[in-house]
Amino acid sequence: MDDLIFGLIDARTQELASGTAEERHDLLSVMVQLAGDDANQAMSRKQLRDELMTLMVAGHETTS
């Protein structure tokens, strides 16, 4: 699961950094662009992964 999520994070980060991404408003794009706890530093890959896993697992459990 980590390989999949880290792959998505890396791909979206590269798209946004290179300016090749269309203007996206999906959750992952927004999270990649958000500042972390320190306003001068973006969230780390691990923090992004943790947040996405929480959302996916919590959503799955709620739906079940």
C-alpha positions as CSV (number, residue, x, y, z in Angstrom):
1,M,0.0,0.0,0.0
2,D,2.9,2.4,0.8
3,D,4.4,1.9,-2.7
4,L,1.1,2.9,-4.3
5,I,0.5,5.9,-2.1
6,F,4.1,7.2,-2.2
7,G,3.9,6.7,-6.0
8,L,0.8,8.9,-6.2
9,I,2.3,11.5,-3.9
10,D,5.6,11.7,-5.9
11,A,3.7,11.9,-9.2
12,R,1.5,14.7,-8.1
13,T,4.4,16.6,-6.4
14,Q,6.3,16.4,-9.7
15,E,3.3,17.5,-11.8
16,L,2.7,20.5,-9.5
17,A,6.4,21.4,-9.3
18,S,6.9,21.3,-13.1
19,G,3.7,23.2,-13.8
20,T,2.5,20.4,-16.1
21,A,-0.5,19.6,-13.9
22,E,-3.8,21.1,-14.9
23,E,-5.4,23.2,-12.2
24,R,-6.5,20.4,-9.9
25,H,-8.8,20.6,-6.9
26,D,-8.6,17.0,-5.8
27,L,-7.7,16.1,-2.2
28,L,-4.2,14.9,-2.9
29,S,-3.3,18.1,-4.9
30,V,-4.6,20.3,-2.1
31,M,-2.7,18.3,0.6
32,V,0.6,18.4,-1.4
33,Q,0.3,22.2,-1.6
34,L,-0.7,22.7,2.1
35,A,1.8,23.8,4.6
36,G,2.5,21.5,7.4
37,D,2.8,22.5,11.1
38,D,5.5,25.0,10.2
39,A,4.1,27.5,7.7
40,N,7.4,27.5,5.8
41,Q,7.5,23.8,5.3
42,A,5.3,21.5,3.2
43,M,4.0,18.3,4.7
44,S,6.5,15.4,4.5
45,R,5.8,12.4,2.3
46,K,5.3,10.3,5.5
47,Q,2.8,12.8,6.9
48,L,0.9,12.9,3.6
49,R,0.9,9.1,3.5
50,D,-0.4,9.0,7.1
51,E,-3.2,11.5,6.4
52,L,-4.3,9.7,3.2
53,M,-4.3,6.3,5.0
54,T,-6.4,7.8,7.8
55,L,-8.9,9.1,5.4
56,M,-9.1,5.9,3.4
57,V,-9.3,3.6,6.4
58,A,-11.8,5.8,8.3
59,G,-14.0,6.1,5.2
60,H,-13.9,2.4,4.6
61,E,-14.8,1.6,8.2
62,T,-17.6,4.2,8.2
63,T,-19.0,2.8,5.0
64,S,-18.8,-0.8,6.2
